[in-house]
Amino acid sequence: MRFTSPPSREEFNERVWQLARHIPRGRVATYGQLALVVGPPTGVDSDAYRAFGPRWVGGAMAACPDGVPWQRVINAQGKISERPGAEKQRQLLQAEGVQFVKDRVDLKRYGWSGMDESHPRQEDVLR
């Protein structure tokens, strides 16, 4: 089955936003990382979700309400995806102390695992 958007877009987006709110200042997560943690919606098989989940997270972040740190979600290469607002995203991340080497963030240094003791466990975040 081919999906262009999650079966329940509002519910999926809310889960993504809830998780993104826990990414601490000065850290970043990738679209794919958030998709993996949020998991596939009911009725979407894991193969289809692997293909579409990161895009759906991108759609959720593009539509996020105030209070969601959208700037902290970047692509798997450690780059800001090219689109309107990309320069603003870079400025916000730099203001949080995230450094870029050319156009890339070092995910090993600034990546959020969500599993440290100083941050909530991902399972608890999504409850």
JOLINSUL-V332173 format. One record per pair of residues at least 6 apart in sequence whose ideal C-beta (glycine too) atoms are under 8 Angstrom apart, sorted by sequence separation. I is the first residue (numbers start at 1). J is the second residue. D is the distance in Angstrom with one decimal. If there is no record, write none. Layout:
i=I j=J d=D
i=I j=J d=D
//
This chain:
i=6 j=12 d=3.8
i=23 j=29 d=5.2
i=40 j=46 d=6.0
i=64 j=70 d=5.0
i=74 j=80 d=5.6
i=75 j=81 d=5.2
i=80 j=86 d=4.9
i=94 j=100 d=7.1
i=99 j=105 d=7.5
i=114 j=120 d=7.7
i=115 j=121 d=6.8
i=6 j=13 d=7.9
i=61 j=68 d=7.6
i=74 j=81 d=7.4
i=93 j=100 d=7.7
i=98 j=105 d=5.9
i=99 j=106 d=7.6
i=112 j=119 d=7.4
i=114 j=121 d=7.5
i=115 j=122 d=6.9
i=40 j=48 d=7.6
i=41 j=49 d=7.9
i=44 j=52 d=7.9
i=62 j=70 d=8.0
i=114 j=122 d=4.6
i=20 j=29 d=7.4
i=40 j=49 d=3.6
i=61 j=70 d=5.0
i=80 j=89 d=5.1
i=39 j=49 d=7.7
i=80 j=90 d=5.7
i=90 j=100 d=6.7
i=99 j=110 d=7.7
i=114 j=125 d=7.4
i=61 j=73 d=5.1
i=93 j=105 d=7.2
i=98 j=110 d=5.2
i=40 j=53 d=6.8
i=80 j=93 d=7.9
i=20 j=34 d=6.6
i=35 j=49 d=7.3
i=19 j=34 d=5.7
i=38 j=53 d=7.5
i=74 j=89 d=7.9
i=57 j=73 d=7.2
i=36 j=53 d=7.4
i=71 j=88 d=7.7
i=16 j=34 d=5.8
i=19 j=37 d=5.9
i=35 j=53 d=3.3
i=71 j=89 d=4.6
i=19 j=38 d=6.2
i=35 j=54 d=4.9
i=38 j=57 d=7.2
i=70 j=89 d=7.5
i=32 j=53 d=7.2
i=35 j=56 d=6.8
i=71 j=92 d=4.0
i=72 j=93 d=7.2
i=16 j=38 d=5.7
i=32 j=54 d=4.3
i=35 j=57 d=4.8
i=54 j=76 d=7.7
i=71 j=93 d=5.5
i=15 j=38 d=4.9
i=31 j=54 d=4.0
i=34 j=57 d=4.8
i=58 j=81 d=7.2
i=80 j=103 d=7.3
i=30 j=54 d=7.6
i=31 j=55 d=7.5
i=72 j=96 d=7.9
i=79 j=103 d=5.6
i=32 j=57 d=7.6
i=71 j=96 d=7.9
i=79 j=104 d=5.5
i=12 j=38 d=7.2
i=31 j=57 d=4.4
i=78 j=104 d=4.4
i=79 j=105 d=7.5
i=31 j=58 d=5.2
i=77 j=104 d=6.7
i=78 j=105 d=4.4
i=78 j=106 d=6.6
i=12 j=41 d=5.6
i=78 j=107 d=4.8
i=11 j=41 d=7.2
i=31 j=61 d=7.4
i=74 j=105 d=6.2
i=8 j=41 d=6.0
i=7 j=41 d=5.3
i=6 j=41 d=5.1
i=7 j=42 d=7.3
i=7 j=43 d=5.6
i=7 j=44 d=6.7
i=6 j=44 d=7.3
i=34 j=73 d=6.4
i=16 j=56 d=7.8
i=72 j=112 d=7.6
i=3 j=44 d=6.3
i=16 j=57 d=5.4
i=20 j=61 d=7.0
i=31 j=73 d=6.1
i=1 j=44 d=7.9
i=17 j=60 d=6.5
i=29 j=72 d=6.4
i=30 j=73 d=7.1
i=31 j=74 d=7.8
i=1 j=45 d=7.3
i=12 j=56 d=6.2
i=16 j=60 d=4.0
i=20 j=64 d=7.2
i=25 j=69 d=7.8
i=28 j=72 d=5.2
i=29 j=73 d=5.7
i=30 j=74 d=6.2
i=31 j=75 d=6.3
i=32 j=76 d=5.4
i=3 j=48 d=5.9
i=16 j=61 d=7.0
i=27 j=72 d=6.5
i=28 j=73 d=7.0
i=29 j=74 d=7.7
i=30 j=75 d=6.3
i=31 j=76 d=7.2
i=2 j=48 d=7.3
i=13 j=59 d=7.7
i=21 j=67 d=7.1
i=23 j=69 d=6.0
i=28 j=74 d=5.2
i=30 j=76 d=4.9
i=1 j=48 d=6.2
i=13 j=60 d=4.1
i=17 j=64 d=5.5
i=21 j=68 d=5.9
i=4 j=52 d=7.8
i=12 j=60 d=6.6
i=17 j=65 d=7.1
i=20 j=68 d=5.4
i=21 j=69 d=6.9
i=3 j=52 d=5.3
i=20 j=69 d=6.2
i=23 j=72 d=4.4
i=6 j=56 d=5.2
i=9 j=59 d=7.8
i=13 j=63 d=6.4
i=20 j=70 d=7.1
i=23 j=73 d=7.4
i=28 j=78 d=7.8
i=5 j=56 d=6.7
i=13 j=64 d=7.6
i=17 j=68 d=4.8
i=20 j=72 d=6.8
i=20 j=73 d=6.1
i=5 j=59 d=6.9
i=28 j=93 d=7.0
i=26 j=96 d=4.7
i=28 j=98 d=6.4
i=25 j=96 d=4.9
i=26 j=97 d=4.5
i=27 j=98 d=7.8
i=25 j=97 d=7.8
i=26 j=98 d=6.0
i=28 j=105 d=5.7
i=30 j=107 d=7.3
i=37 j=114 d=6.9
i=33 j=111 d=8.0
i=28 j=107 d=7.1
i=33 j=112 d=7.9
i=30 j=111 d=7.8
i=28 j=110 d=5.2
i=29 j=111 d=7.0
i=27 j=110 d=5.8
i=28 j=111 d=6.2
i=29 j=112 d=4.8
i=26 j=110 d=6.9
i=27 j=111 d=6.9
i=28 j=112 d=6.4
i=27 j=112 d=3.9
i=29 j=114 d=7.5
i=37 j=122 d=4.9
i=24 j=112 d=6.7
i=38 j=126 d=6.9
i=23 j=112 d=5.0
i=37 j=126 d=7.2
i=23 j=114 d=7.8
i=22 j=114 d=6.9
i=19 j=114 d=8.0
i=24 j=119 d=6.3
i=22 j=119 d=6.5
i=22 j=120 d=5.7
i=19 j=122 d=7.2
i=22 j=125 d=5.0
i=19 j=125 d=5.5
i=18 j=125 d=6.5
i=19 j=126 d=6.3
i=18 j=126 d=6.6
i=15 j=126 d=6.1
//
